[in-house]
Amino acid sequence: MKITVIGGGSTYSPELVSGFLERTATLPVRELWLMGIDPEG
């Protein structure tokens, strides 16, 4: 499974990534993309 998080530079992203990692047995994530919404950064 591939998951993309729009707004990946947000302060909630570490908690979100941690949640995905804790659930790898039931949520088979192969790729996790963090995409920023700032076109300059």
C-alpha positions, 0 to 999 in steps of 0.5 A: 500500500502506498500512502501520501500525506498532503501537508507532510511538513505539519506538526502532526506528521510525526504522530501520523507516521508513528501511527502507521508504524504501529499498525504495520501488521494490519496496515501493510504500508510499503511507501509513505510519501510526505508532500509539503504544500509550500511550493517554495520549500 
